[in-house]
Amino acid sequence: MIEVSIADYKGKNAKIFTGRDNGVIARKELKLEQKEKEGVIIIKIPNDTWGINPSFFGGLFEKAPECLYLNNKKTPFGVSFIQ
């Protein structure tokens, strides 16, 4: 399994990850497109996080439909979130 942290992609003292552009930047800088091909990715979030806005989440995974479904079944796979 591959672990990556998204801690650097929220504003200073912010408790919520926001903004599609921030999600896209995180995806690019964390090289998620390449890592998705290698196996399960564990996304580490800071303990003080209150939430992840849908726009940030969408940007983080916008080019990754293959990581959301396995064998055309609506079974999430490939990504886990931990604190």
Buried (B, 14 or more C-beta within 10 A) or exposed (E): EBEBBBEEBBEEEEEEBBBBEBBBBBBEEBEBEEBBEEEBBEBBBBEEBEEBBEBBBEBBBEBBEEBEEEEEEEEEEBBEEEE
